[in-house]
């Protein structure tokens, strides 16, 4: 799907301070301040500006208090992998219609049936500049922020029953990402503590680090299409351009569930 031009959100109540955003980006990566950042600069500044705007909106509504200790990344819960469970991974972009269809038509229905047999992960697709570590998202800085929100929810709530439902809610109405009231409504609907997610994305450098690592994971696995579903490390199916393809054993929920159950029972030869 073709990228669109993104216009940053700004108003009189919460103006975007680009200079402050640039300063924050530099502080978060001091060892990189002398590296060339090329054409990724606009995307980085806009993403940082959006993050500052997102934070300022929470200040006005009592959701963020910069005077409080935010803690370090180690405070957030870590994933625990069950070696018997089957690895299932969905690589998406948070503001992509194909990601919406992929989650609604395949991933979520399958997880409803076999979540106890699956080690599930969501990873995100973008580009990381190897010279500056800057991340660019296909649908603009608002998508990068949406990705960070969903990644923070997954880090805080490693149970897919919580964070997958939250991500599905967000992606179902992706055009509203990252509107604060919209994020709050999805959080409330799926039992996600909005303030903890806010704390995660607001901590300087933490949300961007989660996004960078997730995008690098997709790159390392040669995943470029949203949505790509991988099963046990191999591409199982791709949803792109409104169509399913590279699904040799079928794109129906029953097909994916069947493969997961066979792998779980150790019958990989039948896959």
Phi and psi restraints in degrees (value plus and minus 20) as a CYANA .aco file:
   2 UNK   PHI     -97.4   -57.4
   2 UNK   PSI     120.5   160.5
   3 UNK   PHI     -88.1   -48.1
   3 UNK   PSI     132.3   172.3
   4 UNK   PHI    -136.2   -96.2
   4 UNK   PSI     143.5   183.5
   5 UNK   PHI     -99.3   -59.3
   5 UNK   PSI     108.0   148.0
   6 UNK   PHI    -123.7   -83.7
   6 UNK   PSI     111.5   151.5
   7 UNK   PHI    -125.8   -85.8
   7 UNK   PSI     101.0   141.0
   8 UNK   PHI     -82.5   -42.5
   8 UNK   PSI     125.0   165.0
   9 UNK   PHI    -100.4   -60.4
   9 UNK   PSI     114.7   154.7
  10 UNK   PHI    -175.1  -135.1
  10 UNK   PSI     128.6   168.6
  11 UNK   PHI    -172.0  -132.0
  11 UNK   PSI     158.3   198.3
  12 UNK   PHI     -88.4   -48.4
  12 UNK   PSI     -51.1   -11.1
  13 UNK   PHI     -94.9   -54.9
  13 UNK   PSI     -57.4   -17.4
  14 UNK   PHI    -148.4  -108.4
  14 UNK   PSI      50.3    90.3
  15 UNK   PHI     -86.9   -46.9
  15 UNK   PSI     132.3   172.3
  16 UNK   PHI    -110.4   -70.4
  16 UNK   PSI     102.8   142.8
  17 UNK   PHI    -117.1   -77.1
  17 UNK   PSI      74.7   114.7
  18 UNK   PHI     -82.5   -42.5
  18 UNK   PSI     -58.3   -18.3
  19 UNK   PHI     -82.2   -42.2
  19 UNK   PSI     -62.9   -22.9
  20 UNK   PHI     -86.1   -46.1
  20 UNK   PSI     -58.3   -18.3
  21 UNK   PHI     -83.0   -43.0
  21 UNK   PSI     -63.0   -23.0
  22 UNK   PHI     -82.9   -42.9
  22 UNK   PSI     -58.8   -18.8
  23 UNK   PHI     -84.0   -44.0
  23 UNK   PSI     -59.9   -19.9
  24 UNK   PHI     -85.4   -45.4
  24 UNK   PSI     -61.3   -21.3
  25 UNK   PHI     -80.9   -40.9
  25 UNK   PSI     -62.9   -22.9
  26 UNK   PHI     -85.6   -45.6
  26 UNK   PSI     -59.0   -19.0
  27 UNK   PHI     -86.9   -46.9
  27 UNK   PSI     -54.3   -14.3
  28 UNK   PHI     -91.9   -51.9
  28 UNK   PSI     -41.0    -1.0
  29 UNK   PHI    -153.0  -113.0
  29 UNK   PSI      45.2    85.2
  30 UNK   PHI     -82.3   -42.3
  30 UNK   PSI     -50.8   -10.8
  31 UNK   PHI     -93.4   -53.4
  31 UNK   PSI     -28.4    11.6
  32 UNK   PHI    -128.9   -88.9
  32 UNK   PSI     -12.8    27.2
  33 UNK   PHI     -86.9   -46.9
  33 UNK   PSI     -37.7     2.3
  34 UNK   PHI    -121.3   -81.3
  34 UNK   PSI     -16.2    23.8
  35 UNK   PHI    -105.5   -65.5
  35 UNK   PSI     132.9   172.9
  36 UNK   PHI     -92.8   -52.8
  36 UNK   PSI     118.0   158.0
  37 UNK   PHI    -136.9   -96.9
  37 UNK   PSI     -25.3    14.7
  38 UNK   PHI      32.1    72.1
  38 UNK   PSI    -160.8  -120.8
  39 UNK   PHI     -97.3   -57.3
  39 UNK   PSI     -22.9    17.1
  40 UNK   PHI     -97.9   -57.9
  40 UNK   PSI     -31.9     8.1
  41 UNK   PHI     -75.1   -35.1
  41 UNK   PSI     -71.1   -31.1
  42 UNK   PHI     -77.6   -37.6
  42 UNK   PSI     -62.5   -22.5
  43 UNK   PHI     -85.0   -45.0
  43 UNK   PSI     -61.2   -21.2
  44 UNK   PHI     -84.4   -44.4
  44 UNK   PSI     -65.7   -25.7
  45 UNK   PHI     -85.9   -45.9
  45 UNK   PSI     -60.0   -20.0
  46 UNK   PHI     -87.8   -47.8
  46 UNK   PSI     -60.0   -20.0
  47 UNK   PHI     -82.6   -42.6
  47 UNK   PSI     -64.7   -24.7
  48 UNK   PHI     -84.3   -44.3
  48 UNK   PSI     -59.6   -19.6
  49 UNK   PHI     -84.1   -44.1
  49 UNK   PSI     -60.7   -20.7
  50 UNK   PHI     -82.7   -42.7
  50 UNK   PSI     -60.2   -20.2
  51 UNK   PHI     -83.7   -43.7
  51 UNK   PSI     -61.1   -21.1
  52 UNK   PHI     -83.0   -43.0
  52 UNK   PSI     -61.1   -21.1
  53 UNK   PHI     -84.6   -44.6
  53 UNK   PSI     -63.3   -23.3
  54 UNK   PHI     -79.0   -39.0
  54 UNK   PSI     -63.9   -23.9
  55 UNK   PHI     -85.3   -45.3
  55 UNK   PSI     -62.2   -22.2
  56 UNK   PHI     -84.7   -44.7
  56 UNK   PSI     -55.4   -15.4
  57 UNK   PHI     -83.4   -43.4
  57 UNK   PSI     -57.6   -17.6
  58 UNK   PHI     -90.8   -50.8
  58 UNK   PSI     -53.9   -13.9
  59 UNK   PHI     -80.0   -40.0
  59 UNK   PSI     -64.4   -24.4
  60 UNK   PHI     -83.2   -43.2
  60 UNK   PSI     -47.8    -7.8
  61 UNK   PHI    -128.7   -88.7
  61 UNK   PSI      -2.8    37.2
  62 UNK   PHI      51.5    91.5
  62 UNK   PSI       4.6    44.6
  63 UNK   PHI    -118.5   -78.5
  63 UNK   PSI     -31.6     8.4
  64 UNK   PHI    -163.7  -123.7
  64 UNK   PSI     107.9   147.9
  65 UNK   PHI    -144.5  -104.5
  65 UNK   PSI      80.4   120.4
  66 UNK   PHI     -84.8   -44.8
  66 UNK   PSI     -32.2     7.8
  67 UNK   PHI     -98.7   -58.7
  67 UNK   PSI     -34.2     5.8
  68 UNK   PHI    -107.0   -67.0
  68 UNK   PSI     130.2   170.2
  69 UNK   PHI     -87.9   -47.9
  69 UNK   PSI     104.1   144.1
  70 UNK   PHI    -107.5   -67.5
  70 UNK   PSI     -36.3     3.7
  71 UNK   PHI      63.4   103.4
  71 UNK   PSI     157.1   197.1
  72 UNK   PHI    -131.8   -91.8
  72 UNK   PSI     145.0   185.0
  73 UNK   PHI     -74.1   -34.1
  73 UNK   PSI     -47.0    -7.0
  74 UNK   PHI     -84.8   -44.8
  74 UNK   PSI     -36.2     3.8
  75 UNK   PHI     -92.7   -52.7
  75 UNK   PSI     -44.9    -4.9
  76 UNK   PHI     -98.8   -58.8
  76 UNK   PSI     124.7   164.7
  77 UNK   PHI     -85.6   -45.6
  77 UNK   PSI     122.9   162.9
  78 UNK   PHI    -123.9   -83.9
  78 UNK   PSI     131.3   171.3
  79 UNK   PHI     -90.0   -50.0
  79 UNK   PSI     121.5   161.5
  80 UNK   PHI    -136.0   -96.0
  80 UNK   PSI     100.1   140.1
  81 UNK   PHI    -113.2   -73.2
  81 UNK   PSI     107.5   147.5
  82 UNK   PHI    -108.8   -68.8
  82 UNK   PSI      95.6   135.6
  83 UNK   PHI     -85.2   -45.2
  83 UNK   PSI     -41.5    -1.5
  84 UNK   PHI    -100.3   -60.3
  84 UNK   PSI     -46.8    -6.8
  85 UNK   PHI     -87.2   -47.2
  85 UNK   PSI     134.1   174.1
  86 UNK   PHI    -108.8   -68.8
  86 UNK   PSI     109.4   149.4
  87 UNK   PHI     -92.8   -52.8
  87 UNK   PSI     101.2   141.2
  88 UNK   PHI    -147.0  -107.0
  88 UNK   PSI     106.0   146.0
  89 UNK   PHI    -154.6  -114.6
  89 UNK   PSI     114.3   154.3
  90 UNK   PHI    -133.5   -93.5
  90 UNK   PSI     100.9   140.9
  91 UNK   PHI    -119.8   -79.8
  91 UNK   PSI      99.9   139.9
  92 UNK   PHI    -157.5  -117.5
  92 UNK   PSI     153.1   193.1
  93 UNK   PHI    -138.6   -98.6
  93 UNK   PSI     111.7   151.7
  94 UNK   PHI     -84.6   -44.6
  94 UNK   PSI     -43.0    -3.0
  95 UNK   PHI    -132.3   -92.3
  95 UNK   PSI      17.7    57.7
  96 UNK   PHI    -132.5   -92.5
  96 UNK   PSI     107.6   147.6
  97 UNK   PHI     -82.9   -42.9
  97 UNK   PSI     -50.6   -10.6
  98 UNK   PHI     -89.4   -49.4
  98 UNK   PSI     -53.2   -13.2
  99 UNK   PHI     -84.7   -44.7
  99 UNK   PSI     -61.6   -21.6
 100 UNK   PHI     -77.7   -37.7
 100 UNK   PSI     -70.3   -30.3
 101 UNK   PHI     -84.0   -44.0
 101 UNK   PSI     -59.8   -19.8
 102 UNK   PHI     -82.1   -42.1
 102 UNK   PSI     -66.9   -26.9
 103 UNK   PHI     -86.8   -46.8
 103 UNK   PSI     -65.4   -25.4
 104 UNK   PHI     -91.5   -51.5
 104 UNK   PSI     -58.3   -18.3
 105 UNK   PHI    -110.8   -70.8
 105 UNK   PSI     -43.9    -3.9
 106 UNK   PHI    -149.5  -109.5
 106 UNK   PSI     -78.9   -38.9
 107 UNK   PHI     -86.8   -46.8
 107 UNK   PSI     -73.2   -33.2
 108 UNK   PHI     -83.6   -43.6
 108 UNK   PSI     -67.8   -27.8
 109 UNK   PHI     -80.1   -40.1
 109 UNK   PSI     -57.2   -17.2
 110 UNK   PHI     -87.0   -47.0
 110 UNK   PSI     -63.1   -23.1
 111 UNK   PHI     -84.1   -44.1
 111 UNK   PSI     -51.0   -11.0
 112 UNK   PHI     -82.2   -42.2
 112 UNK   PSI     -45.7    -5.7
 113 UNK   PHI    -116.2   -76.2
 113 UNK   PSI     -53.0   -13.0
 114 UNK   PHI    -152.7  -112.7
 114 UNK   PSI       7.3    47.3
 115 UNK   PHI     -80.4   -40.4
 115 UNK   PSI     -48.8    -8.8
 116 UNK   PHI     -93.0   -53.0
 116 UNK   PSI     -31.0     9.0
 117 UNK   PHI    -129.2   -89.2
 117 UNK   PSI     -15.2    24.8
 118 UNK   PHI    -141.7  -101.7
 118 UNK   PSI     116.8   156.8
 119 UNK   PHI    -118.3   -78.3
 119 UNK   PSI      76.6   116.6
 120 UNK   PHI    -115.3   -75.3
 120 UNK   PSI     124.6   164.6
 121 UNK   PHI    -165.4  -125.4
 121 UNK   PSI     124.7   164.7
 122 UNK   PHI    -132.5   -92.5
 122 UNK   PSI     109.4   149.4
 123 UNK   PHI    -142.9  -102.9
 123 UNK   PSI     140.0   180.0
 124 UNK   PHI    -139.2   -99.2
 124 UNK   PSI     132.6   172.6
 125 UNK   PHI    -130.8   -90.8
 125 UNK   PSI     111.8   151.8
 126 UNK   PHI    -187.2  -147.2
 126 UNK   PSI    -173.7  -133.7
 127 UNK   PHI    -154.7  -114.7
 127 UNK   PSI     114.8   154.8
 128 UNK   PHI    -132.2   -92.2
 128 UNK   PSI     103.4   143.4
 129 UNK   PHI     -93.5   -53.5
 129 UNK   PSI      99.3   139.3
 130 UNK   PHI     -89.5   -49.5
 130 UNK   PSI     -30.0    10.0
 131 UNK   PHI    -111.0   -71.0
 131 UNK   PSI     -49.3    -9.3
 132 UNK   PHI    -145.7  -105.7
 132 UNK   PSI     -29.6    10.4
 133 UNK   PHI      49.0    89.0
 133 UNK   PSI      -9.9    30.1
 134 UNK   PHI     -90.9   -50.9
 134 UNK   PSI     124.7   164.7
 135 UNK   PHI    -129.2   -89.2
 135 UNK   PSI     112.5   152.5
 136 UNK   PHI    -138.1   -98.1
 136 UNK   PSI     117.6   157.6
 137 UNK   PHI    -132.5   -92.5
 137 UNK   PSI     123.7   163.7
 138 UNK   PHI     -79.5   -39.5
 138 UNK   PSI     -57.5   -17.5
 139 UNK   PHI    -119.8   -79.8
 139 UNK   PSI       2.9    42.9
 140 UNK   PHI      73.1   113.1
 140 UNK   PSI     156.5   196.5
 141 UNK   PHI     -79.3   -39.3
 141 UNK   PSI     -50.3   -10.3
 142 UNK   PHI     -84.4   -44.4
 142 UNK   PSI     -51.4   -11.4
 143 UNK   PHI     -90.2   -50.2
 143 UNK   PSI     -60.8   -20.8
 144 UNK   PHI     -77.1   -37.1
 144 UNK   PSI     -61.7   -21.7
 145 UNK   PHI     -87.6   -47.6
 145 UNK   PSI     -61.1   -21.1
 146 UNK   PHI     -80.4   -40.4
 146 UNK   PSI     -61.4   -21.4
 147 UNK   PHI     -79.8   -39.8
 147 UNK   PSI     -63.7   -23.7
 148 UNK   PHI     -84.1   -44.1
 148 UNK   PSI     -60.0   -20.0
 149 UNK   PHI     -80.0   -40.0
 149 UNK   PSI     -66.3   -26.3
 150 UNK   PHI     -89.2   -49.2
 150 UNK   PSI     -57.2   -17.2
 151 UNK   PHI     -85.7   -45.7
 151 UNK   PSI     -59.7   -19.7
 152 UNK   PHI     -84.7   -44.7
 152 UNK   PSI     -60.9   -20.9
 153 UNK   PHI     -81.0   -41.0
 153 UNK   PSI     -61.2   -21.2
 154 UNK   PHI     -87.6   -47.6
 154 UNK   PSI     -54.4   -14.4
 155 UNK   PHI     -90.1   -50.1
 155 UNK   PSI     -60.9   -20.9
 156 UNK   PHI     -95.5   -55.5
 156 UNK   PSI     -58.1   -18.1
 157 UNK   PHI    -140.0  -100.0
 157 UNK   PSI      63.1   103.1
 158 UNK   PHI     -87.9   -47.9
 158 UNK   PSI     -31.6     8.4
 159 UNK   PHI     -93.2   -53.2
 159 UNK   PSI      97.4   137.4
 160 UNK   PHI     -77.7   -37.7
 160 UNK   PSI     -44.8    -4.8
 161 UNK   PHI     -79.3   -39.3
 161 UNK   PSI     -48.6    -8.6
 162 UNK   PHI    -111.1   -71.1
 162 UNK   PSI     -78.3   -38.3
 163 UNK   PHI     -95.7   -55.7
 163 UNK   PSI     -48.5    -8.5
 164 UNK   PHI     -89.6   -49.6
 164 UNK   PSI     -59.7   -19.7
 165 UNK   PHI     -82.5   -42.5
 165 UNK   PSI     -61.3   -21.3
 166 UNK   PHI     -83.2   -43.2
 166 UNK   PSI     -66.5   -26.5
 167 UNK   PHI     -84.4   -44.4
 167 UNK   PSI     -57.8   -17.8
 168 UNK   PHI     -84.9   -44.9
 168 UNK   PSI     -59.3   -19.3
 169 UNK   PHI     -82.0   -42.0
 169 UNK   PSI     -65.0   -25.0
 170 UNK   PHI     -82.9   -42.9
 170 UNK   PSI     -68.9   -28.9
 171 UNK   PHI     -91.4   -51.4
 171 UNK   PSI     -46.1    -6.1
 172 UNK   PHI     -80.5   -40.5
 172 UNK   PSI     -50.3   -10.3
 173 UNK   PHI    -147.5  -107.5
 173 UNK   PSI      36.3    76.3
 174 UNK   PHI     -79.1   -39.1
 174 UNK   PSI     -45.0    -5.0
 175 UNK   PHI     -85.0   -45.0
 175 UNK   PSI     -40.0     0.0
 176 UNK   PHI    -108.1   -68.1
 176 UNK   PSI     -27.9    12.1
 177 UNK   PHI     -89.5   -49.5
 177 UNK   PSI     110.7   150.7
 178 UNK   PHI    -130.1   -90.1
 178 UNK   PSI      21.8    61.8
 179 UNK   PHI     -72.3   -32.3
 179 UNK   PSI     109.9   149.9
 180 UNK   PHI     -79.8   -39.8
 180 UNK   PSI     -66.8   -26.8
 181 UNK   PHI     -85.5   -45.5
 181 UNK   PSI     -54.9   -14.9
 182 UNK   PHI     -85.9   -45.9
 182 UNK   PSI     -65.6   -25.6
 183 UNK   PHI     -81.2   -41.2
 183 UNK   PSI     -62.6   -22.6
 184 UNK   PHI     -80.5   -40.5
 184 UNK   PSI     -61.6   -21.6
 185 UNK   PHI     -85.5   -45.5
 185 UNK   PSI     -60.9   -20.9
 186 UNK   PHI     -86.3   -46.3
 186 UNK   PSI     -59.0   -19.0
 187 UNK   PHI     -82.9   -42.9
 187 UNK   PSI     -65.0   -25.0
 188 UNK   PHI     -83.7   -43.7
 188 UNK   PSI     -61.4   -21.4
 189 UNK   PHI     -84.2   -44.2
 189 UNK   PSI     -51.2   -11.2
 190 UNK   PHI    -134.1   -94.1
 190 UNK   PSI      -1.7    38.3
 191 UNK   PHI      48.7    88.7
 191 UNK   PSI       9.7    49.7
 192 UNK   PHI    -120.0   -80.0
 192 UNK   PSI     110.5   150.5
 193 UNK   PHI     -94.8   -54.8
 193 UNK   PSI      87.3   127.3
 194 UNK   PHI     -79.8   -39.8
 194 UNK   PSI     -58.1   -18.1
 195 UNK   PHI     -87.3   -47.3
 195 UNK   PSI     -54.7   -14.7
 196 UNK   PHI     -89.4   -49.4
 196 UNK   PSI     -58.3   -18.3
 197 UNK   PHI     -85.1   -45.1
 197 UNK   PSI     -62.2   -22.2
 198 UNK   PHI     -80.4   -40.4
 198 UNK   PSI     -61.8   -21.8
 199 UNK   PHI     -81.8   -41.8
 199 UNK   PSI     -60.7   -20.7
 200 UNK   PHI     -85.4   -45.4
 200 UNK   PSI     -67.6   -27.6
 201 UNK   PHI     -95.9   -55.9
 201 UNK   PSI     -43.9    -3.9
 202 UNK   PHI    -102.5   -62.5
 202 UNK   PSI     -43.6    -3.6
 203 UNK   PHI     -83.6   -43.6
 203 UNK   PSI     104.5   144.5
 204 UNK   PHI     -76.5   -36.5
 204 UNK   PSI     100.8   140.8
 205 UNK   PHI      66.8   106.8
 205 UNK   PSI     -35.8     4.2
 206 UNK   PHI     -96.1   -56.1
 206 UNK   PSI     -71.4   -31.4
 207 UNK   PHI     -80.2   -40.2
 207 UNK   PSI     -61.1   -21.1
 208 UNK   PHI     -87.0   -47.0
 208 UNK   PSI     -52.2   -12.2
 209 UNK   PHI     -88.8   -48.8
 209 UNK   PSI     -61.4   -21.4
 210 UNK   PHI     -79.5   -39.5
 210 UNK   PSI     -63.7   -23.7
 211 UNK   PHI     -85.3   -45.3
 211 UNK   PSI     -66.3   -26.3
 212 UNK   PHI     -78.8   -38.8
 212 UNK   PSI     -66.4   -26.4
 213 UNK   PHI     -84.7   -44.7
 213 UNK   PSI     -57.1   -17.1
 214 UNK   PHI     -87.7   -47.7
 214 UNK   PSI     -63.7   -23.7
 215 UNK   PHI     -84.6   -44.6
 215 UNK   PSI     -60.2   -20.2
 216 UNK   PHI     -82.9   -42.9
 216 UNK   PSI     -56.2   -16.2
 217 UNK   PHI     -81.9   -41.9
 217 UNK   PSI     -64.2   -24.2
 218 UNK   PHI     -83.0   -43.0
 218 UNK   PSI     -63.4   -23.4
 219 UNK   PHI     -81.8   -41.8
 219 UNK   PSI     -63.7   -23.7
 220 UNK   PHI     -82.4   -42.4
 220 UNK   PSI     -46.3    -6.3
 221 UNK   PHI    -119.6   -79.6
 221 UNK   PSI      -5.6    34.4
 222 UNK   PHI      37.5    77.5
 222 UNK   PSI      15.3    55.3
 223 UNK   PHI    -117.7   -77.7
 223 UNK   PSI     104.1   144.1
 224 UNK   PHI    -147.6  -107.6
 224 UNK   PSI     -32.0     8.0
 225 UNK   PHI    -124.1   -84.1
 225 UNK   PSI     113.2   153.2
 226 UNK   PHI    -126.0   -86.0
 226 UNK   PSI      90.5   130.5
 227 UNK   PHI    -136.5   -96.5
 227 UNK   PSI     116.8   156.8
 228 UNK   PHI    -133.0   -93.0
 228 UNK   PSI     105.0   145.0
 229 UNK   PHI    -124.1   -84.1
 229 UNK   PSI     104.4   144.4
 230 UNK   PHI    -134.1   -94.1
 230 UNK   PSI     118.3   158.3
 231 UNK   PHI    -144.0  -104.0
 231 UNK   PSI     103.4   143.4
 232 UNK   PHI      33.3    73.3
 232 UNK   PSI      16.7    56.7
 233 UNK   PHI      69.8   109.8
 233 UNK   PSI     -29.8    10.2
 234 UNK   PHI    -129.8   -89.8
 234 UNK   PSI     130.4   170.4
 235 UNK   PHI     -84.5   -44.5
 235 UNK   PSI     102.9   142.9
 236 UNK   PHI    -119.5   -79.5
 236 UNK   PSI     -55.0   -15.0
 237 UNK   PHI    -189.5  -149.5
 237 UNK   PSI     130.2   170.2
 238 UNK   PHI    -148.4  -108.4
 238 UNK   PSI     115.3   155.3
 239 UNK   PHI    -134.5   -94.5
 239 UNK   PSI      95.3   135.3
 240 UNK   PHI    -174.4  -134.4
 240 UNK   PSI     118.9   158.9
 241 UNK   PHI      44.3    84.3
 241 UNK   PSI       6.9    46.9
 242 UNK   PHI      58.1    98.1
 242 UNK   PSI      -8.4    31.6
 243 UNK   PHI    -154.0  -114.0
 243 UNK   PSI     134.0   174.0
 244 UNK   PHI    -114.1   -74.1
 244 UNK   PSI     118.2   158.2
 245 UNK   PHI    -174.7  -134.7
 245 UNK   PSI     152.9   192.9
 246 UNK   PHI      33.5    73.5
 246 UNK   PSI      22.3    62.3
 247 UNK   PHI    -139.9   -99.9
 247 UNK   PSI      52.2    92.2
 248 UNK   PHI     -80.6   -40.6
 248 UNK   PSI     -44.7    -4.7
 249 UNK   PHI    -130.1   -90.1
 249 UNK   PSI       0.3    40.3
 250 UNK   PHI      81.0   121.0
 250 UNK   PSI     133.0   173.0
 251 UNK   PHI    -129.9   -89.9
 251 UNK   PSI     -12.9    27.1
 252 UNK   PHI    -100.2   -60.2
 252 UNK   PSI     137.4   177.4
 253 UNK   PHI     -77.3   -37.3
 253 UNK   PSI     -63.5   -23.5
 254 UNK   PHI     -80.8   -40.8
 254 UNK   PSI     -54.0   -14.0
 255 UNK   PHI     -86.7   -46.7
 255 UNK   PSI     -65.3   -25.3
 256 UNK   PHI     -87.1   -47.1
 256 UNK   PSI     -62.6   -22.6
 257 UNK   PHI     -80.6   -40.6
 257 UNK   PSI     -62.5   -22.5
 258 UNK   PHI     -79.2   -39.2
 258 UNK   PSI     -65.8   -25.8
 259 UNK   PHI     -84.2   -44.2
 259 UNK   PSI     -61.2   -21.2
 260 UNK   PHI     -82.4   -42.4
 260 UNK   PSI     -64.4   -24.4
 261 UNK   PHI     -84.9   -44.9
 261 UNK   PSI     -58.4   -18.4
 262 UNK   PHI     -86.0   -46.0
 262 UNK   PSI     -63.3   -23.3
 263 UNK   PHI     -85.2   -45.2
 263 UNK   PSI     -58.1   -18.1
 264 UNK   PHI     -83.9   -43.9
 264 UNK   PSI     -55.7   -15.7
 265 UNK   PHI    -104.5   -64.5
 265 UNK   PSI     -19.9    20.1
 266 UNK   PHI      64.4   104.4
 266 UNK   PSI      -5.5    34.5
 267 UNK   PHI    -117.3   -77.3
 267 UNK   PSI      38.4    78.4
 268 UNK   PHI     -90.7   -50.7
 268 UNK   PSI     -40.7    -0.7
 269 UNK   PHI     -87.7   -47.7
 269 UNK   PSI     -41.5    -1.5
 270 UNK   PHI    -109.7   -69.7
 270 UNK   PSI     -17.3    22.7
